Amino acid sequence: MSEATWRGGATTIEHTDELVQWFEKACRPDGHLIGTEQEKFGLYLSTVDGEADVPTPVRYREHVLPTLEGLRDRFGWRESKSRGIHGELIALERDGASITLEPGGQFELSGAPLPTVHDTCAEFSTHYDELHAVAEPMGVAWIASGFHPFATRGEIDVMPKGRYAVMKSYLPTKGERALDMMFRTCTVQANFDYRDEAQCGLRLRMIMGISGLITALFANSPYVEGEHRGTRSMRSATWEHVDPDRCGLLPFVFEPDFSWQRYVDWALDVPMFFVYRGGRYNAHHVPFRRFLAEGYTDEAGTTHRATQADWELHLSTLFPEVRIKPFIEIRGADSVGSKTVCALPALCKGILYDDDAREGAWELVANLDFAGRMDLWKRGRTDGLSDPEVLDKCRKLLTLARGGLERLDVRDSKGRTEARFLDALDAQVERGATPAGDVLARLGPKPGRGKQARLELVRNFHFAGKHF
């Protein structure tokens, strides 16, 4: 979902009350929208003697930049004002949506805020067609998986974005899997609105409470460098070892009397990555509260006060399983293929935008203490739908979401409600298998990293681009 609406620019922050007001300004009394985001890995499949050679991760100059340029020149995407370290093209915009690059060249479509999941599905279908049209002639395939199924970290090109250089230096001091998160993970996310503070709190509590079930349903990353490491979602397992200050589940969300002030207080005490001044990301690893009080003094001796833009940038560097930015962003799902990507916004809409469904979903996890919530999250990623309790809760969750969507009764031109986007998840629950479980059944625990294994993994996770 595009953030342009919320950017406060260079207005200096005078009091923390202004940070709370920033969330208040995001309230939508009615007409709640949906935004969907998805990341995918790019692979170059050169051809030798008419046959596909060993797939290798894309490079910025050779593959990523031409893809951005192709989308710009052929499909009306505009270059973003955001540029790389040396002025490189790194982002596109069109009709409220954006295409950006993650640290390892992962391609992310951040969809526009849209009224229905039908609209989101049409948006992603267009994205698939455009990406395929540009990638195919270049011999590039884009794959959807939560963790890169065979590439080592050293094989992945680093994108020319200034903020990633700071993160690459800082995050490994906080967590042993931080660089894997940056370069070898992909997700699908969904964004939702709220009417007021109370509704925001109820929606945030419920969706964070069931985040382990969402992880289980979308678990799609069983391999690391061609081997199964005992978990269905290696992406989720990786995120647990990135930075405890800014990641995971937030205990205060489950306490009574949620308030935006409580969320602001948490965010104020998280160390910053950087301060953006003079077109540069300057490393500055102090809590935002201290930056607010003292400012930032650059190399020339100039002291810069904290602004609304600094606050918004800081919030974008906080990575709990669900966050407010200022809309509610659900972050716990692996990247999945084009036939399933719209299931996440549909599932979450059904239980967020229908009060009966929301209350029912909360009851599935209401009796858990925080240790129990952490355990559910870990079981969802490790065992997925092979865990009987997780499977039972996911089945009930889908029933609640389907009921919510049927009551909302938003139909497409063929008379179908948005509940149809849950069919793929229902099929998984009936099989008792996550997407990761399905690929493990097909390819086994050790497909490896050789040419044939890589091709089989690309076929399994294929999203758009080269056919082979």
Backbone hydrogen bonds, N-H to C=O, Kabsch-Sander energy under -0.5 kcal/mol:
donor,donor_aa,acceptor,acceptor_aa,energy
2,S,96,G,-0.7
6,W,3,E,-1.9
7,R,3,E,-0.6
7,R,4,A,-0.9
11,T,8,G,-0.8
13,I,306,A,-2.6
14,E,12,T,-0.5
18,E,15,H,-1.8
19,L,16,T,-1.1
20,V,16,T,-1.2
21,Q,17,D,-2.2
22,W,18,E,-1.1
23,F,19,L,-0.8
23,F,20,V,-0.9
24,E,20,V,-1.7
25,K,21,Q,-2.4
26,A,23,F,-1.0
27,C,24,E,-1.6
28,R,194,Y,-2.7
34,I,114,L,-2.3
35,G,191,N,-1.8
37,E,189,Q,-2.5
38,Q,109,L,-1.9
39,E,187,T,-2.3
40,K,107,F,-1.2
41,F,143,I,-2.3
43,L,141,A,-2.8
44,Y,56,T,-3.6
45,L,43,L,-0.5
45,L,139,G,-3.5
46,S,44,Y,-0.7
48,V,51,E,-3.0
51,E,48,V,-1.9
53,D,46,S,-3.7
56,T,44,Y,-2.0
58,V,42,G,-1.8
63,H,59,R,-2.1
64,V,59,R,-2.3
65,L,60,Y,-3.2
67,T,63,H,-1.5
68,L,64,V,-2.3
69,E,65,L,-2.7
70,G,66,P,-2.3
71,L,67,T,-2.2
72,R,68,L,-2.2
73,D,69,E,-2.9
74,R,70,G,-2.4
75,F,71,L,-1.6
76,G,72,R,-0.8
77,W,71,L,-1.3
78,R,93,E,-3.0
80,S,91,A,-2.3
84,G,88,E,-2.4
85,I,160,P,-1.9
87,G,84,G,-1.8
90,I,82,S,-0.6
92,L,99,I,-2.3
93,E,78,R,-2.4
94,R,97,A,-2.2
97,A,94,R,-2.3
98,S,110,S,-2.1
99,I,92,L,-2.1
100,T,108,E,-2.2
101,L,90,I,-0.5
102,E,106,Q,-2.6
104,G,182,M,-0.9
105,G,102,E,-2.1
107,F,40,K,-2.3
108,E,100,T,-2.6
108,E,106,Q,-0.5
109,L,38,Q,-2.2
109,L,107,F,-0.5
110,S,98,S,-3.1
110,S,108,E,-0.6
111,G,36,T,-3.1
111,G,109,L,-0.8
114,L,34,I,-3.1
120,T,116,T,-1.5
121,C,117,V,-2.8
122,A,118,H,-2.1
123,E,119,D,-2.4
124,F,120,T,-2.4
125,S,121,C,-2.2
126,T,122,A,-2.2
127,H,123,E,-2.0
128,Y,124,F,-2.6
129,D,125,S,-2.2
130,E,126,T,-2.7
131,L,127,H,-2.8
132,H,128,Y,-2.5
133,A,129,D,-2.3
134,V,130,E,-1.8
135,A,131,L,-2.7
136,E,132,H,-2.6
138,M,135,A,-0.8
139,G,135,A,-0.6
139,G,136,E,-1.6
140,V,135,A,-2.1
141,A,43,L,-2.8
142,W,464,A,-3.9
143,I,41,F,-2.8
144,A,461,F,-3.1
145,S,143,I,-0.6
146,G,220,N,-1.4
148,H,184,R,-2.2
155,E,152,T,-0.8
156,I,153,R,-1.3
157,D,58,V,-0.7
159,M,103,P,-2.5
161,K,159,M,-2.1
164,Y,161,K,-0.9
165,A,161,K,-1.0
165,A,162,G,-0.6
166,V,162,G,-1.2
167,M,163,R,-2.2
168,K,164,Y,-2.6
169,S,165,A,-1.2
170,Y,166,V,-2.4
171,L,167,M,-2.4
173,T,170,Y,-2.0
174,K,171,L,-2.4
175,G,171,L,-1.8
177,R,241,H,-2.6
178,A,175,G,-1.3
181,M,177,R,-2.2
182,M,178,A,-2.0
183,F,179,L,-2.5
184,R,180,D,-2.8
185,T,181,M,-0.7
186,C,146,G,-2.0
188,V,333,A,-1.4
189,Q,37,E,-2.6
190,A,330,I,-1.3
191,N,35,G,-3.2
192,F,328,I,-2.4
193,D,33,L,-0.7
200,C,196,D,-2.5
201,G,197,E,-2.4
202,L,198,A,-2.2
203,R,199,Q,-2.6
204,L,200,C,-2.7
205,R,201,G,-2.5
206,M,202,L,-2.2
207,I,203,R,-2.4
208,M,204,L,-2.2
209,G,205,R,-1.9
210,I,206,M,-1.6
211,S,208,M,-1.0
213,L,210,I,-1.0
214,I,210,I,-1.8
215,T,211,S,-2.4
216,A,212,G,-1.8
217,L,213,L,-2.5
218,F,214,I,-1.9
219,A,216,A,-1.1
221,S,232,R,-2.2
224,V,227,E,-2.8
225,E,148,H,-0.6
226,G,149,P,-2.5
227,E,224,V,-1.1
228,H,445,P,-3.1
229,R,222,P,-0.9
232,R,381,R,-1.6
233,S,381,R,-1.9
234,M,221,S,-2.3
234,M,232,R,-0.5
237,A,233,S,-2.0
238,T,234,M,-2.3
239,W,235,R,-2.1
240,E,236,S,-1.1
241,H,238,T,-2.0
242,V,239,W,-1.1
243,D,239,W,-0.5
246,R,243,D,-1.5
247,C,243,D,-1.3
248,G,319,F,-0.8
253,V,250,L,-1.4
254,F,251,P,-1.6
255,E,252,F,-1.2
263,Y,259,S,-1.4
264,V,260,W,-2.9
265,D,261,Q,-2.7
266,W,262,R,-1.9
267,A,263,Y,-2.5
268,L,264,V,-2.7
269,D,265,D,-1.1
269,D,266,W,-0.7
270,V,267,A,-1.2
272,M,286,V,-2.3
275,V,282,N,-2.3
277,R,275,V,-0.8
277,R,280,R,-2.0
280,R,277,R,-1.7
282,N,275,V,-2.9
282,N,280,R,-0.8
283,A,281,Y,-0.6
284,H,273,F,-1.6
286,V,284,H,-1.0
288,F,270,V,-1.3
289,R,268,L,-2.7
290,R,287,P,-0.9
291,F,287,P,-1.9
292,L,288,F,-2.6
293,A,289,R,-1.5
294,E,290,R,-3.0
295,G,291,F,-2.5
296,Y,304,H,-2.3
298,D,296,Y,-0.6
298,D,302,T,-2.7
301,G,298,D,-1.8
304,H,296,Y,-3.4
308,Q,11,T,-2.2
309,A,9,G,-2.2
311,W,307,T,-1.9
312,E,308,Q,-2.5
313,L,309,A,-2.3
314,H,310,D,-2.6
315,L,311,W,-2.5
316,S,312,E,-1.3
317,T,314,H,-1.8
318,L,315,L,-1.3
319,F,246,R,-1.8
321,E,248,G,-2.5
323,R,329,E,-2.0
325,K,323,R,-0.5
325,K,327,F,-2.9
328,I,192,F,-2.7
329,E,323,R,-3.2
329,E,327,F,-0.6
330,I,190,A,-3.0
330,I,328,I,-0.5
331,R,321,E,-2.8
331,R,329,E,-0.6
333,A,188,V,-0.6
335,S,186,C,-1.3
340,T,337,G,-1.7
341,V,337,G,-1.6
343,A,340,T,-2.2
344,L,340,T,-0.5
344,L,341,V,-0.9
346,A,342,C,-1.5
347,L,343,A,-2.9
348,C,344,L,-2.6
349,K,345,P,-2.4
350,G,346,A,-2.3
351,I,347,L,-1.2
352,L,348,C,-1.6
353,Y,349,K,-2.6
358,R,354,D,-2.4
359,E,355,D,-2.5
360,G,356,D,-2.1
361,A,357,A,-2.6
362,W,358,R,-2.3
363,E,359,E,-1.8
364,L,360,G,-0.8
364,L,361,A,-0.7
365,V,362,W,-1.6
366,A,362,W,-1.2
368,L,365,V,-1.7
373,R,369,D,-2.0
374,M,370,F,-2.3
375,D,371,A,-2.2
376,L,372,G,-2.3
377,W,373,R,-2.1
378,K,374,M,-2.2
379,R,375,D,-2.6
380,G,376,L,-2.3
381,R,377,W,-1.6
382,T,378,K,-2.4
383,D,379,R,-2.3
384,G,379,R,-1.3
386,S,383,D,-1.9
387,D,384,G,-1.2
391,L,387,D,-2.9
392,D,388,P,-2.4
393,K,389,E,-2.5
394,C,390,V,-2.5
395,R,391,L,-2.3
396,K,392,D,-2.0
397,L,393,K,-2.5
398,L,394,C,-2.4
399,T,395,R,-1.7
400,L,396,K,-2.3
401,A,397,L,-2.6
402,R,398,L,-2.7
403,G,399,T,-2.2
404,G,400,L,-2.4
405,L,401,A,-2.5
406,E,402,R,-2.4
407,R,403,G,-2.2
408,L,404,G,-2.1
409,D,405,L,-1.7
410,V,405,L,-0.6
411,R,409,D,-0.7
412,D,416,R,-2.0
415,G,412,D,-2.1
418,E,410,V,-0.6
420,R,417,T,-1.5
421,F,418,E,-1.7
422,L,419,A,-1.9
423,D,420,R,-1.3
426,D,422,L,-2.6
427,A,423,D,-2.2
428,Q,424,A,-1.6
429,V,425,L,-2.4
430,E,426,D,-2.3
431,R,427,A,-1.7
432,G,428,Q,-1.5
433,A,428,Q,-2.0
436,A,219,A,-2.1
438,D,434,T,-2.0
439,V,435,P,-2.0
440,L,436,A,-2.2
441,A,437,G,-1.9
442,R,438,D,-1.5
443,L,439,V,-3.1
444,G,440,L,-2.0
448,G,226,G,-2.6
454,R,450,G,-2.8
455,L,451,K,-2.2
456,E,452,Q,-2.3
457,L,453,A,-2.3
458,V,454,R,-2.6
459,R,455,L,-2.5
460,N,456,E,-2.0
461,F,457,L,-2.2
462,H,458,V,-0.8
463,F,142,W,-3.4
464,A,142,W,-1.7
466,K,140,V,-2.5
